[in-house]
Amino acid sequence: MGKFLFVMTRGIEDPTRVTRALQLAKVAKEQDHDVNIFLTDDAVVIAKPGMVDQVKAPTGDEAKPYLDFLIEKEVPIYV
């Protein structure tokens, strides 16, 4: 089992990076790795309830299901 720390600096203005970081964190957690997320700079807005609800990458991936999974699995998210 590995350890992963995802440091996010981009917020809802950059839906591709937000969605992809949360997706990779979800994949790591599904693989039973130790995952932590640290939000800084513009990414702190993601911690506010409802802000990530409409974040959608151009590929069609939505950030909310990934964040919901991480919260359900009690992945620590530091702000």
LUMVO-337162 format. One record per atom (N, C-alpha, C, CB): residue number from 1; residue in three letters; atom name; x, y, z. Coordinates in Angstrom, 2 decimals, decimal comma, padded with zeros to 5 digits, always signed. Glycine has a CB too. Example, Ala and Ser with C-alpha at 12.3 -4.5 7.8 and 13.67 -1.06 7.14 Angstrom:
BEGIN
1:ALA:N:+013,19:-005,69:+007,80
1:ALA:CA:+012,30:-004,50:+007,80
1:ALA:C:+013,20:-003,30:+007,80
1:ALA:CB:+011,31:-004,47:+009,05
2:SER:N:+012,85:-002,25:+007,08
2:SER:CA:+013,67:-001,06:+007,14
2:SER:C:+012,90:+000,03:+007,87
2:SER:CB:+014,08:-000,60:+005,72
END
This chain:
BEGIN
1:MET:N:+000,84:-001,18:+000,00
1:MET:CA:+000,00:+000,00:+000,00
1:MET:C:+000,89:+001,24:+000,00
1:MET:CB:-000,96:+000,00:+001,22
2:GLY:N:+000,62:+002,15:-000,92
2:GLY:CA:+001,38:+003,39:-001,01
2:GLY:C:+000,66:+004,53:-000,33
2:GLY:CB:+001,64:+003,74:-002,46
3:LYS:N:+001,34:+005,65:-000,24
3:LYS:CA:+000,77:+006,86:+000,33
3:LYS:C:+000,75:+007,94:-000,73
3:LYS:CB:+001,58:+007,31:+001,58
4:PHE:N:-000,39:+008,62:-000,84
4:PHE:CA:-000,55:+009,67:-001,82
4:PHE:C:-001,03:+010,94:-001,15
4:PHE:CB:-001,53:+009,25:-002,93
5:LEU:N:-000,43:+012,07:-001,52
5:LEU:CA:-000,87:+013,38:-001,07
5:LEU:C:-001,16:+014,19:-002,33
5:LEU:CB:+000,20:+014,09:-000,16
6:PHE:N:-002,42:+014,57:-002,49
6:PHE:CA:-002,83:+015,39:-003,63
6:PHE:C:-002,92:+016,83:-003,13
6:PHE:CB:-004,19:+014,90:-004,24
7:VAL:N:-002,10:+017,69:-003,70
7:VAL:CA:-002,11:+019,11:-003,35
7:VAL:C:-002,80:+019,84:-004,50
7:VAL:CB:-000,65:+019,67:-003,08
8:MET:N:-003,96:+020,38:-004,20
8:MET:CA:-004,75:+021,06:-005,23
8:MET:C:-004,66:+022,57:-005,02
8:MET:CB:-006,24:+020,59:-005,20
9:THR:N:-004,30:+023,28:-006,10
9:THR:CA:-004,19:+024,73:-006,03
9:THR:C:-005,19:+025,43:-006,94
9:THR:CB:-002,79:+025,15:-006,40
10:ARG:N:-005,85:+024,67:-007,78
10:ARG:CA:-006,81:+025,25:-008,73
10:ARG:C:-008,23:+025,02:-008,24
10:ARG:CB:-006,62:+024,63:-010,14
11:GLY:N:-009,08:+025,99:-008,52
11:GLY:CA:-010,47:+025,92:-008,07
11:GLY:C:-011,43:+025,67:-009,21
11:GLY:CB:-010,85:+027,18:-007,36
12:ILE:N:-012,66:+026,10:-008,99
12:ILE:CA:-013,73:+025,80:-009,94
12:ILE:C:-013,53:+026,50:-011,29
12:ILE:CB:-015,06:+026,21:-009,36
13:GLU:N:-012,60:+027,46:-011,36
13:GLU:CA:-012,31:+028,12:-012,63
13:GLU:C:-011,52:+027,20:-013,57
13:GLU:CB:-011,53:+029,42:-012,39
14:ASP:N:-011,02:+026,10:-013,04
14:ASP:CA:-010,25:+025,14:-013,84
14:ASP:C:-010,83:+023,74:-013,64
14:ASP:CB:-008,74:+025,18:-013,44
15:PRO:N:-012,00:+023,49:-014,24
15:PRO:CA:-012,71:+022,23:-013,99
15:PRO:C:-011,94:+020,98:-014,39
15:PRO:CB:-014,01:+022,25:-014,72
16:THR:N:-011,10:+021,07:-015,39
16:THR:CA:-010,33:+019,90:-015,82
16:THR:C:-009,37:+019,46:-014,73
16:THR:CB:-009,57:+020,20:-017,11
17:ARG:N:-008,62:+020,39:-014,18
17:ARG:CA:-007,64:+020,04:-013,15
17:ARG:C:-008,31:+019,58:-011,86
17:ARG:CB:-006,73:+021,21:-012,86
18:VAL:N:-009,40:+020,23:-011,48
18:VAL:CA:-010,13:+019,83:-010,27
18:VAL:C:-010,66:+018,41:-010,43
18:VAL:CB:-011,29:+020,82:-009,96
19:THR:N:-011,34:+018,17:-011,53
19:THR:CA:-011,95:+016,87:-011,77
19:THR:C:-010,88:+015,77:-011,85
19:THR:CB:-012,78:+016,91:-013,06
20:ARG:N:-009,81:+016,04:-012,57
20:ARG:CA:-008,79:+015,02:-012,75
20:ARG:C:-008,08:+014,69:-011,44
20:ARG:CB:-007,77:+015,48:-013,79
21:ALA:N:-007,78:+015,69:-010,63
21:ALA:CA:-007,13:+015,43:-009,33
21:ALA:C:-008,02:+014,59:-008,43
21:ALA:CB:-006,78:+016,76:-008,63
22:LEU:N:-009,31:+014,91:-008,39
22:LEU:CA:-010,23:+014,13:-007,56
22:LEU:C:-010,40:+012,72:-008,11
22:LEU:CB:-011,59:+014,83:-007,47
23:GLN:N:-010,40:+012,59:-009,43
23:GLN:CA:-010,51:+011,26:-010,05
23:GLN:C:-009,29:+010,41:-009,70
23:GLN:CB:-010,65:+011,39:-011,58
24:LEU:N:-008,11:+010,97:-009,77
24:LEU:CA:-006,90:+010,22:-009,44
24:LEU:C:-006,85:+009,85:-007,97
24:LEU:CB:-005,66:+011,02:-009,82
25:ALA:N:-007,33:+010,75:-007,12
25:ALA:CA:-007,40:+010,44:-005,68
25:ALA:C:-008,37:+009,28:-005,45
25:ALA:CB:-007,84:+011,68:-004,87
26:LYS:N:-009,48:+009,28:-006,16
26:LYS:CA:-010,46:+008,19:-006,04
26:LYS:C:-009,85:+006,86:-006,48
26:LYS:CB:-011,72:+008,51:-006,87
27:VAL:N:-009,15:+006,87:-007,60
27:VAL:CA:-008,52:+005,65:-008,10
27:VAL:C:-007,51:+005,12:-007,09
27:VAL:CB:-007,84:+005,90:-009,46
28:ALA:N:-006,71:+006,00:-006,53
28:ALA:CA:-005,72:+005,59:-005,53
28:ALA:C:-006,40:+004,97:-004,31
28:ALA:CB:-004,85:+006,78:-005,09
29:LYS:N:-007,50:+005,58:-003,87
29:LYS:CA:-008,23:+005,04:-002,71
29:LYS:C:-008,85:+003,69:-003,05
29:LYS:CB:-009,33:+006,03:-002,25
30:GLU:N:-009,38:+003,55:-004,24
30:GLU:CA:-009,95:+002,27:-004,66
30:GLU:C:-008,90:+001,17:-004,69
30:GLU:CB:-010,60:+002,40:-006,04
31:GLN:N:-007,65:+001,54:-004,93
31:GLN:CA:-006,55:+000,59:-004,94
31:GLN:C:-006,01:+000,34:-003,53
31:GLN:CB:-005,43:+001,08:-005,85
32:ASP:N:-006,73:+000,84:-002,53
32:ASP:CA:-006,41:+000,66:-001,11
32:ASP:C:-005,14:+001,38:-000,66
32:ASP:CB:-006,28:-000,80:-000,82
33:HIS:N:-004,83:+002,49:-001,32
33:HIS:CA:-003,71:+003,32:-000,91
33:HIS:C:-004,17:+004,32:+000,15
33:HIS:CB:-003,08:+004,04:-002,12
34:ASP:N:-003,22:+004,81:+000,91
34:ASP:CA:-003,47:+005,87:+001,89
34:ASP:C:-003,49:+007,19:+001,12
34:ASP:CB:-002,38:+005,88:+003,04
35:VAL:N:-004,62:+007,90:+001,16
35:VAL:CA:-004,80:+009,12:+000,37
35:VAL:C:-005,13:+010,29:+001,29
35:VAL:CB:-005,90:+008,93:-000,69
36:ASN:N:-004,48:+011,41:+001,04
36:ASN:CA:-004,78:+012,68:+001,70
36:ASN:C:-004,88:+013,75:+000,62
36:ASN:CB:-003,70:+013,04:+002,77
37:ILE:N:-005,73:+014,74:+000,86
37:ILE:CA:-005,89:+015,85:-000,08
37:ILE:C:-005,67:+017,14:+000,68
37:ILE:CB:-007,31:+015,82:-000,76
38:PHE:N:-004,91:+018,04:+000,09
38:PHE:CA:-004,64:+019,33:+000,68
38:PHE:C:-005,09:+020,40:-000,30
38:PHE:CB:-003,13:+019,50:+001,04
39:LEU:N:-006,02:+021,25:+000,12
39:LEU:CA:-006,53:+022,34:-000,72
39:LEU:C:-005,85:+023,64:-000,32
39:LEU:CB:-008,08:+022,46:-000,61
40:THR:N:-005,29:+024,33:-001,29
40:THR:CA:-004,66:+025,62:-001,04
40:THR:C:-004,99:+026,57:-002,19
40:THR:CB:-003,12:+025,45:-000,87
41:ASP:N:-004,68:+027,82:-002,00
41:ASP:CA:-004,92:+028,85:-003,01
41:ASP:C:-006,38:+028,82:-003,49
41:ASP:CB:-003,95:+028,66:-004,21
42:ASP:N:-006,60:+028,78:-004,80
42:ASP:CA:-007,96:+028,83:-005,35
42:ASP:C:-008,78:+027,57:-005,07
42:ASP:CB:-007,91:+029,06:-006,82
43:ALA:N:-008,12:+026,48:-004,69
43:ALA:CA:-008,83:+025,21:-004,45
43:ALA:C:-009,63:+025,21:-003,15
43:ALA:CB:-007,84:+024,07:-004,44
44:VAL:N:-009,38:+026,15:-002,25
44:VAL:CA:-010,09:+026,13:-000,97
44:VAL:C:-011,60:+026,28:-001,15
44:VAL:CB:-009,58:+027,24:-000,07
45:VAL:N:-012,02:+026,87:-002,25
45:VAL:CA:-013,45:+027,03:-002,51
45:VAL:C:-014,16:+025,68:-002,62
45:VAL:CB:-013,67:+027,85:-003,78
46:ILE:N:-013,42:+024,65:-002,99
46:ILE:CA:-014,00:+023,31:-003,13
46:ILE:C:-014,53:+022,79:-001,80
46:ILE:CB:-012,97:+022,34:-003,70
47:ALA:N:-013,96:+023,27:-000,69
47:ALA:CA:-014,37:+022,81:+000,64
47:ALA:C:-015,75:+023,35:+001,02
47:ALA:CB:-013,35:+023,24:+001,68
48:LYS:N:-016,20:+024,39:+000,37
48:LYS:CA:-017,51:+024,96:+000,69
48:LYS:C:-018,60:+024,09:+000,07
48:LYS:CB:-017,61:+026,43:+000,17
49:PRO:N:-019,55:+023,63:+000,89
49:PRO:CA:-020,61:+022,76:+000,37
49:PRO:C:-021,32:+023,36:-000,85
49:PRO:CB:-021,63:+022,49:+001,46
50:GLY:N:-021,47:+022,53:-001,86
50:GLY:CA:-022,20:+022,92:-003,06
50:GLY:C:-021,36:+023,54:-004,16
50:GLY:CB:-023,26:+023,85:-002,69
51:MET:N:-020,15:+023,97:-003,85
51:MET:CA:-019,33:+024,67:-004,85
51:MET:C:-018,84:+023,74:-005,96
51:MET:CB:-018,15:+025,32:-004,18
52:VAL:N:-018,66:+022,48:-005,66
52:VAL:CA:-018,13:+021,56:-006,66
52:VAL:C:-019,26:+020,90:-007,48
52:VAL:CB:-017,27:+020,48:-005,98
53:ASP:N:-020,50:+021,18:-007,11
53:ASP:CA:-021,64:+020,50:-007,74
53:ASP:C:-021,73:+020,67:-009,25
53:ASP:CB:-022,91:+021,01:-007,13
54:GLN:N:-021,31:+021,80:-009,77
54:GLN:CA:-021,44:+022,06:-011,21
54:GLN:C:-020,11:+021,98:-011,95
54:GLN:CB:-022,06:+023,42:-011,44
55:VAL:N:-019,05:+021,51:-011,27
55:VAL:CA:-017,74:+021,42:-011,90
55:VAL:C:-017,70:+020,21:-012,82
55:VAL:CB:-016,61:+021,34:-010,84
56:LYS:N:-017,49:+020,49:-014,10
56:LYS:CA:-017,52:+019,42:-015,10
56:LYS:C:-016,40:+019,68:-016,12
56:LYS:CB:-018,92:+019,35:-015,81
57:ALA:N:-015,56:+018,68:-016,33
57:ALA:CA:-014,48:+018,78:-017,30
57:ALA:C:-015,04:+018,71:-018,72
57:ALA:CB:-013,43:+017,67:-017,08
58:PRO:N:-014,32:+019,23:-019,70
58:PRO:CA:-014,78:+019,14:-021,09
58:PRO:C:-015,01:+017,71:-021,57
58:PRO:CB:-013,78:+019,81:-022,00
59:THR:N:-014,39:+016,75:-020,91
59:THR:CA:-014,58:+015,34:-021,27
59:THR:C:-015,92:+014,79:-020,79
59:THR:CB:-013,45:+014,50:-020,70
60:GLY:N:-016,62:+015,58:-019,96
60:GLY:CA:-017,90:+015,15:-019,42
60:GLY:C:-017,82:+014,64:-018,00
60:GLY:CB:-018,48:+014,09:-020,29
61:ASP:N:-016,59:+014,42:-017,51
61:ASP:CA:-016,42:+013,97:-016,12
61:ASP:C:-016,86:+015,07:-015,15
61:ASP:CB:-014,94:+013,57:-015,86
62:GLU:N:-017,58:+014,66:-014,12
62:GLU:CA:-018,02:+015,61:-013,11
62:GLU:C:-017,22:+015,39:-011,83
62:GLU:CB:-019,53:+015,45:-012,83
63:ALA:N:-016,88:+016,48:-011,15
63:ALA:CA:-016,06:+016,41:-009,94
63:ALA:C:-016,85:+015,89:-008,74
63:ALA:CB:-015,49:+017,78:-009,63
64:LYS:N:-018,13:+016,19:-008,67
64:LYS:CA:-018,93:+015,86:-007,49
64:LYS:C:-018,93:+014,38:-007,13
64:LYS:CB:-020,34:+016,31:-007,71
65:PRO:N:-019,16:+013,46:-008,07
65:PRO:CA:-019,14:+012,04:-007,69
65:PRO:C:-017,80:+011,59:-007,11
65:PRO:CB:-019,48:+011,19:-008,90
66:TYR:N:-016,71:+012,15:-007,63
66:TYR:CA:-015,39:+011,80:-007,11
66:TYR:C:-015,22:+012,32:-005,69
66:TYR:CB:-014,28:+012,35:-008,02
67:LEU:N:-015,62:+013,57:-005,46
67:LEU:CA:-015,51:+014,15:-004,12
67:LEU:C:-016,43:+013,42:-003,15
67:LEU:CB:-015,86:+015,66:-004,15
68:ASP:N:-017,63:+013,09:-003,58
68:ASP:CA:-018,56:+012,34:-002,72
68:ASP:C:-017,96:+011,00:-002,29
68:ASP:CB:-019,90:+012,11:-003,44
69:PHE:N:-017,33:+010,30:-003,22
69:PHE:CA:-016,69:+009,03:-002,91
69:PHE:C:-015,60:+009,22:-001,86
69:PHE:CB:-016,10:+008,40:-004,19
70:LEU:N:-014,76:+010,23:-002,06
70:LEU:CA:-013,65:+010,48:-001,14
70:LEU:C:-014,16:+010,83:+000,25
70:LEU:CB:-012,77:+011,60:-001,67
71:ILE:N:-015,22:+011,60:+000,33
71:ILE:CA:-015,81:+011,95:+001,62
71:ILE:C:-016,40:+010,70:+002,28
71:ILE:CB:-016,90:+013,04:+001,45
72:GLU:N:-017,10:+009,89:+001,50
72:GLU:CA:-017,70:+008,65:+002,00
72:GLU:C:-016,62:+007,73:+002,58
72:GLU:CB:-018,48:+007,93:+000,88
73:LYS:N:-015,47:+007,68:+001,92
73:LYS:CA:-014,38:+006,81:+002,37
73:LYS:C:-013,50:+007,47:+003,44
73:LYS:CB:-013,51:+006,41:+001,18
74:GLU:N:-013,94:+008,65:+003,88
74:GLU:CA:-013,28:+009,38:+004,97
74:GLU:C:-011,82:+009,73:+004,65
74:GLU:CB:-013,33:+008,56:+006,24
75:VAL:N:-011,58:+010,09:+003,39
75:VAL:CA:-010,26:+010,56:+002,99
75:VAL:C:-010,09:+011,95:+003,61
75:VAL:CB:-010,11:+010,60:+001,41
76:PRO:N:-009,00:+012,17:+004,35
76:PRO:CA:-008,78:+013,49:+004,94
76:PRO:C:-008,59:+014,57:+003,87
76:PRO:CB:-007,56:+013,46:+005,86
77:ILE:N:-009,32:+015,66:+004,03
77:ILE:CA:-009,19:+016,80:+003,11
77:ILE:C:-008,83:+018,00:+003,99
77:ILE:CB:-010,53:+017,07:+002,26
78:TYR:N:-007,63:+018,50:+003,79
78:TYR:CA:-007,12:+019,62:+004,60
78:TYR:C:-007,25:+020,92:+003,81
78:TYR:CB:-005,63:+019,38:+005,01
79:VAL:N:-007,62:+021,98:+004,51
79:VAL:CA:-007,76:+023,29:+003,88
79:VAL:C:-006,82:+024,25:+004,56
79:VAL:CB:-009,23:+023,80:+003,95
END
